[in-house]
Amino acid sequence: MLFRDEVVKSKRTRITGNIIIVQPISIYTSSLMIFLIFILVVMFLTHSEYSRKEKVKGYLIPEKGLVKVFSDREGVVDELYVQEAEYVTAGQPLIKVRNSQSLATGMELSDALSKEIGKQISTLRVELKTREKIFGNERLRIERQIVQLNQSLSSVKKARATNKRRLIIKQEQYLKNLKLFKKRYISDTQLSMFQEEYLETKEMNDRFEREIAITMVDLSKLESELESLPEKMLIKKALLERQISELETRQYELENQYEFVKMAPESGVVTAIHPSLGMRINNQSPILSIIPENSSLEIELLLPTRSAGFVQNGDTVQVRFDAFPYQKFGLITGAVVNIDKALILPTDKVLPVKINEAVYRVRAKINQQSVTAYGKEFPLKVGMIADADIILEKRTLLEWLLDPIYALKGQLG
């Protein structure tokens, strides 16, 4: 045989199984599926929103502003009366600054001058007390003299009164004897005796009058002196007190010149204390800052001019603090409350955040003042640096797709 039996048998073998006729999907079904997909795409485009954001830098500031305290002049920190995060009231001492020079003896010039002025003040105070004692003794002396003069005056007046009665008697005797003499009943000698007694009595009366007048003058002088004595005392006392006051003022100025205490300008919480004991400070840099009382923290954002056109109050802000990684602790949200109209250039002022272009300051109120981490509340602090996203606008995906058409229409219109 030309062929084997296996070849013949293999040609006789037929394919076994079910016959399946594959038909294409109907046009109706495919159209329905395409329509449903189109509807889903349209719904997705119209309901899904995309937010345009602007990434900016910012830092925390108090709502009422940060009160920076400067030293009045240069010096060395002698004492610090406050600590970080301590609450202070207006007028409370914050820091004591000293700036003095030393003498060859090693004693400070301010102490030496103050000590010398103190001696002068002590001397004047001793003199003031001595003057008061002298004036007191003088008053007692004058009062005693006045009493003595009044007593003497009273005695002289009594003697004058007695002498006046004698004078009247002597005068009457003389006149009677003068009549008798004229009638030649008595001699010249007898008349002269009565006349002499009368004249002596009259002369004594004149002496009493002069003594009374002199005593009255002396008494008047003493009374005037006694009356003017308090005024003299007040004048001298005022002069000494003025000298003491001038020296005390000089001493205070001297102490304040070489040593002064800086007081808190208002109540609040102390933060950012820069100097330490023994450090030299100047009046150009703040020594510390005070967060005003009842002042919550806000974030100040530096918005570039290229993104300032669409920002408005109420825009949402998402804040990420460098100190609290948002991957672990999440974001802090807030809202824009103020947009500064003044432009800040890189050369205008020193900011906590370095800027390389012109910016506007945007202030936003944040929704929380602390961050929860590891089961604890960590308060936010003034000056913390943060990155933030300002949500400029929200539009659906469809609006974003049609935006070029709207723009072209606006240009053509």
VMD Tcl script that draws the C-alpha trace (Angstrom):
set ca {
  {0.00 0.00 0.00}
  {1.16 3.43 -0.83}
  {-0.15 4.89 2.52}
  {-0.20 3.54 5.98}
  {-3.46 2.58 7.66}
  {-2.93 5.32 10.30}
  {-3.01 8.00 7.62}
  {-6.21 6.70 6.18}
  {-7.79 6.49 9.64}
  {-6.72 9.99 10.56}
  {-8.43 11.39 7.54}
  {-11.57 9.60 8.51}
  {-11.61 11.24 12.01}
  {-14.04 14.24 12.34}
  {-14.08 17.16 14.79}
  {-16.52 16.60 17.65}
  {-18.29 19.24 19.95}
  {-21.08 21.90 19.97}
  {-21.23 24.46 17.26}
  {-21.54 28.08 18.57}
  {-22.46 30.88 16.26}
  {-20.98 34.25 17.54}
  {-23.18 37.25 16.73}
  {-22.10 40.96 17.19}
  {-23.71 43.22 19.96}
  {-26.79 44.90 18.74}
  {-26.72 48.60 17.93}
  {-29.33 49.35 20.62}
  {-27.24 47.83 23.39}
  {-24.05 49.58 22.36}
  {-25.87 52.92 22.04}
  {-27.36 52.54 25.50}
  {-23.97 51.78 27.00}
  {-22.36 54.78 25.30}
  {-25.20 57.03 26.51}
  {-24.84 55.83 30.09}
  {-21.09 56.39 29.97}
  {-21.70 59.88 28.59}
  {-24.18 60.65 31.36}
  {-21.69 59.47 33.98}
  {-18.92 61.58 32.47}
  {-21.16 64.65 32.35}
  {-22.23 64.11 35.97}
  {-18.62 63.71 37.00}
  {-17.59 66.89 35.19}
  {-20.47 68.94 36.60}
  {-20.29 67.72 40.19}
  {-16.56 67.32 40.70}
  {-14.83 70.51 41.82}
  {-11.26 71.59 41.45}
  {-9.80 74.32 43.63}
  {-7.15 76.69 42.41}
  {-4.69 77.30 45.22}
  {-1.87 79.67 45.90}
  {0.95 78.44 48.09}
  {2.31 81.16 50.38}
  {4.49 81.54 53.43}
  {3.27 82.94 56.72}
  {3.86 83.30 60.43}
  {1.73 83.59 63.57}
  {1.04 86.97 65.15}
  {-1.31 88.12 67.93}
  {-4.69 89.44 66.90}
  {-4.03 92.75 68.68}
  {-0.46 92.94 67.46}
  {2.80 92.14 69.20}
  {4.10 94.77 71.62}
  {7.87 94.96 71.26}
  {9.70 96.39 74.26}
  {12.94 98.32 73.63}
  {15.54 99.49 76.11}
  {15.68 103.25 76.66}
  {19.45 103.22 76.20}
  {22.47 100.97 76.10}
  {23.64 99.01 79.11}
  {24.25 95.64 80.71}
  {21.38 93.48 81.93}
  {21.62 93.50 85.73}
  {18.36 91.70 86.57}
  {15.54 89.93 84.73}
  {12.25 90.09 86.61}
  {10.16 87.97 84.21}
  {10.29 84.61 82.45}
  {9.07 83.28 79.13}
  {5.25 82.87 78.97}
  {4.80 84.80 82.24}
  {1.76 87.08 82.55}
  {2.57 90.69 83.44}
  {0.45 93.73 84.19}
  {1.01 97.24 82.88}
  {3.69 99.01 84.92}
  {5.27 95.81 86.23}
  {9.12 95.75 86.21}
  {10.56 93.70 83.36}
  {14.31 94.21 83.31}
  {16.98 96.20 85.13}
  {19.77 97.67 83.01}
  {23.01 99.11 84.39}
  {25.60 101.23 82.62}
  {28.26 102.69 84.91}
  {31.96 103.55 84.97}
  {34.55 102.47 87.51}
  {36.96 104.74 89.36}
  {40.62 104.00 90.03}
  {39.63 102.79 93.49}
  {37.38 100.17 91.94}
  {34.23 101.91 93.13}
  {31.64 102.68 90.49}
  {31.28 106.34 89.56}
  {27.51 106.28 89.93}
  {27.76 104.86 93.45}
  {30.38 107.44 94.47}
  {28.34 110.37 93.16}
  {25.15 109.01 94.66}
  {26.86 108.54 98.02}
  {28.18 112.12 97.99}
  {24.76 113.51 97.15}
  {23.29 111.36 99.91}
  {25.67 112.98 102.41}
  {24.59 116.45 101.30}
  {20.95 115.46 101.66}
  {21.59 114.12 105.18}
  {23.38 117.35 106.15}
  {20.49 119.48 104.92}
  {17.97 117.33 106.77}
  {19.97 117.73 109.99}
  {20.08 121.48 109.38}
  {16.33 121.49 108.80}
  {15.70 119.78 112.14}
  {18.16 122.15 113.85}
  {16.41 125.16 112.34}
  {13.06 123.88 113.56}
  {14.52 123.52 117.05}
  {16.09 127.00 116.93}
  {12.83 128.57 115.78}
  {11.00 126.73 118.54}
  {13.38 128.07 121.17}
  {13.16 131.56 119.68}
  {9.38 131.45 119.90}
  {9.55 130.43 123.57}
  {12.05 133.26 124.30}
  {9.84 135.88 122.66}
  {6.78 134.60 124.44}
  {8.60 134.81 127.79}
  {9.74 138.37 127.04}
  {6.21 139.35 126.10}
  {4.94 137.95 129.39}
  {7.62 139.85 131.30}
  {6.90 143.10 129.46}
  {3.18 142.74 130.07}
  {3.85 142.21 133.75}
  {6.20 145.22 133.85}
  {3.69 147.31 131.91}
  {0.96 146.40 134.34}
  {3.15 147.39 137.30}
  {4.14 150.70 135.70}
  {0.52 151.50 134.90}
  {-0.45 150.84 138.52}
  {2.40 153.06 139.71}
  {1.35 155.76 137.25}
  {-2.22 155.60 138.50}
  {-1.03 156.00 142.09}
  {1.26 158.80 141.09}
  {-1.57 160.55 139.26}
  {-3.59 160.64 142.45}
  {-0.58 162.05 144.28}
  {-0.11 164.57 141.47}
  {-3.66 165.78 141.87}
  {-3.18 166.15 145.62}
  {0.13 167.96 145.17}
  {-1.38 170.22 142.56}
  {-4.29 171.12 144.85}
  {-1.89 171.79 147.73}
  {0.26 174.00 145.56}
  {-2.71 175.98 144.25}
  {-4.11 176.52 147.76}
  {-0.76 177.65 149.09}
  {-0.34 179.90 146.06}
  {-3.51 181.73 147.07}
  {-2.28 181.99 150.65}
  {1.03 183.30 149.39}
  {-0.71 185.97 147.38}
  {-2.51 187.03 150.57}
  {0.81 187.03 152.40}
  {-0.21 184.25 154.77}
  {2.83 182.11 153.92}
  {6.38 182.83 152.97}
  {8.22 182.22 149.69}
  {10.06 179.33 151.21}
  {6.87 177.52 152.14}
  {5.40 178.09 148.66}
  {8.58 176.85 147.00}
  {8.44 173.67 149.05}
  {4.90 172.89 147.83}
  {5.83 173.84 144.26}
  {8.87 171.54 144.35}
  {6.80 168.61 145.62}
  {4.27 169.23 142.88}
  {6.91 169.39 140.15}
  {8.67 166.25 141.42}
  {5.40 164.35 141.38}
  {4.64 165.61 137.87}
  {8.13 164.64 136.68}
  {7.65 161.15 138.10}
  {4.35 160.92 136.24}
  {6.12 161.88 133.00}
  {8.73 159.18 133.65}
  {5.94 156.62 134.08}
  {4.39 157.75 130.79}
  {7.72 157.45 128.97}
  {8.39 154.02 130.48}
  {4.91 152.86 129.46}
  {5.44 154.17 125.93}
  {8.85 152.45 125.65}
  {7.43 149.22 127.02}
  {4.53 149.40 124.56}
  {6.98 149.85 121.68}
  {9.09 146.91 122.83}
  {5.99 144.82 123.32}
  {4.75 145.70 119.84}
  {8.12 144.73 118.35}
  {8.10 141.39 120.16}
  {4.53 140.66 119.09}
  {5.40 141.50 115.47}
  {8.49 139.32 115.71}
  {6.44 136.49 117.18}
  {3.84 136.88 114.45}
  {6.44 136.84 111.67}
  {8.42 133.98 113.18}
  {6.32 131.14 111.59}
  {6.59 132.83 108.20}
  {10.37 133.08 108.56}
  {10.43 129.44 109.59}
  {8.35 128.43 106.58}
  {10.60 130.39 104.22}
  {13.76 128.84 105.64}
  {12.15 125.41 105.72}
  {10.97 125.77 102.12}
  {14.48 126.82 101.07}
  {16.07 123.80 102.73}
  {13.38 121.44 101.43}
  {13.88 122.80 97.91}
  {17.60 122.17 98.18}
  {16.91 118.64 99.44}
  {14.42 118.08 96.61}
  {16.92 119.31 94.02}
  {19.58 116.98 95.39}
  {17.13 114.06 95.47}
  {16.16 114.81 91.87}
  {19.82 114.93 90.93}
  {20.40 111.64 92.75}
  {17.42 110.06 90.98}
  {18.61 111.33 87.61}
  {22.08 110.05 88.37}
  {20.79 106.62 89.34}
  {18.50 106.58 86.32}
  {21.40 107.64 84.12}
  {23.50 104.66 85.11}
  {20.73 102.30 86.17}
  {17.09 102.05 85.17}
  {14.21 99.58 85.25}
  {12.06 99.00 82.17}
  {8.36 98.63 82.94}
  {5.71 96.70 81.00}
  {3.84 99.11 78.69}
  {0.66 97.00 78.91}
  {-0.71 93.76 80.31}
  {-0.10 90.48 78.52}
  {2.10 87.41 78.20}
  {5.88 87.80 77.90}
  {7.54 86.10 74.94}
  {10.74 86.23 72.89}
  {13.08 87.30 75.70}
  {16.36 88.02 73.93}
  {18.93 89.10 76.55}
  {20.30 87.17 79.49}
  {22.03 88.35 82.67}
  {25.26 90.20 81.95}
  {24.50 90.70 78.26}
  {24.98 94.17 76.78}
  {21.91 95.53 75.00}
  {21.11 98.62 72.95}
  {18.02 100.63 72.12}
  {17.81 99.37 68.54}
  {16.72 95.76 69.13}
  {13.72 94.64 71.21}
  {14.58 93.05 74.54}
  {11.31 91.11 74.66}
  {7.78 91.09 73.33}
  {4.37 91.08 75.01}
  {1.29 89.37 73.63}
  {-1.58 91.67 74.64}
  {-4.16 90.34 77.06}
  {-7.10 88.44 75.50}
  {-5.38 88.36 72.11}
  {-5.77 85.19 70.05}
  {-3.25 84.16 67.40}
  {-3.75 84.82 63.71}
  {-1.59 83.99 60.75}
  {-0.11 86.66 58.52}
  {0.43 85.45 54.98}
  {2.68 87.01 52.35}
  {0.75 86.94 49.09}
  {2.64 87.60 45.84}
  {1.21 90.29 43.60}
  {0.61 87.79 40.81}
  {-1.96 85.98 42.96}
  {-3.58 88.94 44.69}
  {-6.30 89.58 42.12}
  {-8.82 86.96 43.25}
  {-8.16 86.83 47.00}
  {-10.97 88.23 49.12}
  {-12.18 88.18 52.70}
  {-13.70 84.86 53.67}
  {-11.46 82.74 51.43}
  {-10.47 79.45 53.00}
  {-6.90 78.97 54.17}
  {-5.22 75.63 54.87}
  {-2.18 75.98 57.14}
  {0.74 73.58 57.60}
  {3.15 74.45 60.42}
  {6.79 73.45 60.14}
  {6.77 72.55 63.84}
  {3.86 70.12 63.38}
  {4.21 68.04 60.18}
  {0.77 67.88 58.57}
  {1.32 64.24 57.54}
  {1.03 63.33 61.25}
  {-0.97 66.13 62.80}
  {-3.12 67.33 59.92}
  {-3.94 70.80 58.67}
  {-5.34 73.84 60.45}
  {-7.99 75.72 58.53}
  {-8.88 79.36 58.67}
  {-10.39 82.23 56.73}
  {-9.04 85.48 55.33}
  {-10.15 88.48 57.43}
  {-8.03 91.32 56.06}
  {-6.02 92.12 52.95}
  {-3.47 94.88 53.27}
  {-3.52 97.43 50.47}
  {0.10 98.46 50.98}
  {2.68 96.67 48.90}
  {5.77 95.33 50.68}
  {9.00 95.15 48.73}
  {11.90 92.86 49.66}
  {13.88 95.94 50.74}
  {11.11 97.63 52.71}
  {11.25 95.86 56.06}
  {12.63 92.83 57.81}
  {10.08 90.02 58.00}
  {10.30 86.64 59.73}
  {10.02 85.07 56.30}
  {12.43 85.95 53.51}
  {10.75 87.31 50.39}
  {12.18 87.67 46.90}
  {9.32 89.57 45.33}
  {6.72 92.18 46.16}
  {3.92 90.86 48.38}
  {0.75 91.91 50.14}
  {0.11 91.04 53.76}
  {-2.99 88.93 54.22}
  {-4.28 88.21 57.71}
  {-6.32 85.07 58.36}
  {-8.09 83.89 61.50}
  {-7.36 80.25 62.31}
  {-9.91 77.87 63.81}
  {-7.74 76.52 66.62}
  {-5.05 77.84 68.93}
  {-3.33 74.53 69.67}
  {-2.39 71.22 68.08}
  {-3.29 67.84 69.56}
  {-0.33 65.48 69.44}
  {0.31 62.26 71.33}
  {-2.70 62.87 73.53}
  {-1.62 66.35 74.61}
  {-2.49 69.91 73.64}
  {0.46 71.93 72.38}
  {-0.33 75.65 72.12}
  {0.68 77.55 69.03}
  {3.32 80.21 69.59}
  {3.95 83.64 68.17}
  {6.36 83.62 65.25}
  {5.80 80.01 64.16}
  {6.51 79.68 60.43}
  {3.96 77.92 58.24}
  {3.13 77.09 54.65}
  {-0.42 77.82 53.63}
  {-2.74 77.27 50.70}
  {-5.19 80.05 49.94}
  {-8.17 78.64 48.06}
  {-8.56 81.26 45.36}
  {-11.60 79.78 43.58}
  {-13.57 76.57 43.20}
  {-15.00 75.49 39.86}
  {-16.30 72.26 38.40}
  {-14.18 70.28 35.96}
  {-16.62 71.20 33.21}
  {-16.07 74.91 33.89}
  {-12.33 74.38 33.76}
  {-12.70 72.57 30.40}
  {-14.91 75.33 29.00}
  {-12.74 78.12 30.41}
  {-10.70 78.57 27.18}
  {-13.96 78.92 25.23}
  {-15.25 81.55 27.68}
  {-11.95 83.39 27.45}
  {-12.02 83.35 23.65}
  {-15.62 84.50 23.66}
  {-14.72 87.36 25.97}
  {-11.88 88.45 23.70}
  {-14.07 88.29 20.58}
  {-17.02 89.94 22.29}
}
mol new
graphics top color blue
foreach p $ca { graphics top sphere $p radius 0.5 }
foreach p [lrange $ca 0 end-1] q [lrange $ca 1 end] { graphics top cylinder $p $q radius 0.2 }
display resetview
